[in-house]
């Protein structure tokens, strides 16, 4: 009986983890496929037949290593090839030959990167699963390798797609890693295969910096944080710009320590035919900015069969010699095609040329020079990335490589059409609203602007506020909602015309000396809805001249580089550009060709620039902890004083809304104490108050509305009944005489009162209001000893009907 209960509990948990029903389960299957005493292995072994064609899903470890370094962290990606997608998944790491039935069977530890996508499984804490069941094409987690002596480890994943579950014990959803041989001395080599692809491919590299005070708060340098200019290239496997376990060249050292790409670019260009394209992108100050303020740095480059690798680096500044980048990323596939997209999260690495341990450590050269290595959270207690528990470092950047065009005859044709770009932009069908009745929300806000200003995929967001949670045991859904979008002019309504990409950079000149031709191209991002052919030109050419006089004494030089920025921000300045000597004259003479060109540049008149401002800071926290408040952001004046006054606003204020504040109970004032309920001896009197507003949003319950206290007027007389009767008759006679004297007044012990006033108007038209009336003292007798001889007030409820 106990085993059956455990079985029922497990399958209930499994349904919670994979909310889509899997058809074909029978009682016989359940008995064969489930162990009531098992640990976590059941989540990857199901009593259903394996689904064919599962290669559309893949499990990848960053760098595709065959070995792991004990204690090192690796980025694990689970992805689906378009147009496929998955809604749910599980991911575990077990020792080779183990079933996962006990905790000791599992190896290493996972760490969540994005809590919106991933979480640890409630009934199996070592496993990673989805946070919410929704359509997705990719998730990432970090896996920290186990200690020395563990042996080989197998990473396993399972996928939920529609009503099908893919459970894998081999193939594309299983990855085997064995412990690295210590004799390799830390050098991790990634085998690079010969490329069999045809033609060329063009890619766009986009660099997203995520290094900010919010993500890496420890000793974050607020004033000078930046990313240096990106420098790299597409190259052959015979040339290595940088690699883990290798030594930094002089060019890498200058980038790592100074952020200067000049020497590195010189080294790259000197490699001649080993390099196809030099990759360059501008520096970013400060290190992190919202994309609606400044576009992420990007660059375009080409690859071909012999030069199919791309490498780049950029300095994390300020720092001793810390960088991020890619090393020999292969864009050629084993199927003789070109990779469509690569997304990599980047952690910082140490160039081995400086011994500093903090962002602003003084210059301290490493002698002798050490090998390039990734930074870890246990390097030094003063390191900004230090973690005494030895967890992985949070990524500081992300790089996106997207294939944007192909040229020439291709060996492995995958059509470049609009489906490649927007196949996954179709909004997921909205499921029935399952918001619990115990969760009270505000209305959804309007949709935000799309995060993409172009026709590339972006996201937009809307929000709502949780106003009350009536049952704390029932969780309330998220208060944010996202959906895919594209920039203005890219919607279906605009699909009747051709939509073209921006022009890609010019190709190299077709000759190395004299007059030649160069070309550039763009591609179709959206075809006409009527199926017609786009007539917009997608390629253009122009003449180019290199070394006008091609003689035996001529130098062979590269093309001119891009013009540097003008030296002045206003008025007249200078700018320059450079080129390099590729080959000296064959006759051995000196090269007389100019390698630097300088010209004047005119910026706007200085008096027309009222001020220069820094970027806006991040919004402050809301000024309140609940309800409506305000938040602010600031920017600073950077322009010199001589440019005149600046009238631009330096501070902005906007409203912010947090969940409703608790509303406390509101009561009227206490009424007057009533008369004692006894004419003699011990009695009591009461007073009351009314509830004007019930508590809301978690306010405290209303206090008492009735109070009672004892009263004692005089001792009761113990005389004979005849005496009591005489006393009573005398008192009544006296009251009747006083009433005759003032027929309009009322008699009270010790005083004469005026009649009650009319009731006042009700304080509310509906929802329960209050009326009052008053009685004042007209005459107080000299022998009055009663506390009741004073002005009186009465209250009553009115308009109690609901509004």
C-alpha angles and dihedrals in degrees: 000000000000091000092053091052091052090048092052091048092050095051090047088055091046091054089050091051094045104031095182113091117247110213123215100046113140134184090251091054092050092054092049098042104045132068113197092206096047125118114214106320093096092071090070100037115069131178092238132098118264114261116236120229096040094144089096085082123061141183114213133183114209110265093013093253123185092202135042130215111230110254094010122128123236131189112234120200127194111194145168125218112239132292088024122086139173134221103199140016146169128213129192138164118218134176115259112271094017125116098211093243093132137037091249090061091069122084133205125351135270124223124202116239102178116027090193089065107028142034139162115270112257095220094039111033095188092060126081121220139165121291094214129009103247139128113286138158101198144020132180134203135168121244121198112208119238124253126279116292097035095112125204120357128201120210111206131188135185125201132210114204120171104309096338128092119201112206114188134199093163141002129051096345095053127071125186120205124180128200114274119251106249090218089074087074096219098305109133113198120196110203112238116206128208110268118238098183121122132224121005135290131209123216138188118220114205121186119206114191114209097173106120141136089261096056098034106024099163109109091331109185102237100184108044106024113140147133115246122231112293115245129180143103149221107259149158126269089256091072126061119190093188138332140178109269092024130100124257115250120225089263093051089047092054091050092045097048105025105020089235115144096186099095092040092053090049091053091049095049091048089064090075113188093010087075124059102179133012109224114216133167133169126264120259122229117213103025095237129036131159112258091239088062099044132001117244114260111265141173136186127226142166134232134195138182096285098034103043100134127090128200132173141159140195130187124247100225132241097025139114097252106323122145144160130213149112125282119207096331106188115226095180117093127217087242090065094255138107125265111252100207139000123190118184130175110216132216122194123266133200118239092207094234102101131043098211118131102190134053093258101033113147118254109282113166117219107236116218096025115249131218123270110264138167116259116247134200091248100053097106135342090236093053114113087229095051118135118175089209091057098236124163121280114255109249114261098198145008128217125204122199113191126182106230103172145002127209133195130016112328126215096206111034119205106170115251100218139132091280089067089060108035106020092111095042094084105112114246113252109264112247123217113287107260098178108146115247088234091067114082115196137180118241118282114270119237115278114272123237115281114268088226119070091188134054091274118111116279141160136240128196142207129189141205132188125240101230100177139358106204095185115037091194091065112071118227120226124248122292094220129070127193133193134175120258144164132223127274114301094021101094127110090262089066095048095105092086136051115269115205132194123237117278113275116230120280118274120240116279113274092235133045093214132031128359121343141147134262131187143197132195146194132198139228112263096179130017124214114277092232091063095246122146120263111247095186109116112254098186136041134179137201139180121267131190126208118178100351093208107056104191134137088269094052123115121228108226137175124253118276114276122232119290114262119236117280113272091230130059092207135014123009121349142150134253132185142193133198142210132188136232110249097180134007120230114289091232091062095245124140118275109248097181116119114245097186127054124191129189139165122264127198120212124187117293110282094234090056091064105080096183147338117230135196118237117276115272121236116280114270122240116279112276091234135048093222138015124011120347143145135257131193143202131193142201132194135236110247103170122101118263093244091068090074136246120332116225096181116116114256096193133042128195127197137171122261129194126210127176114299117280118245110267114217127218114273120211137183121244118276115272121236116281111267122239117276111274091226128062091210138007125022120342141138140244130203141207130196143198132193134233110246096178131013117228117266139188094020100321119158117270118264116269124233119306099196127056128185131194135178123258134189119187104175140324116279113250116246095203125129122286090252092058092048089050092051091048092050093048092050092050093049091048091053092050092050092052092050090049090054091053091053112019092175096056131077124232122234128169107286098358148054116234132204116239120274115276122237117277113268121240116280113267092224135036091216141353096058124310137180136247126195137198131183141211119195132198113261100178132006117204118232093235092050112139099159122110090211093074097099141093115299135210131192130196132198136176121251140179091022093165114114119259 
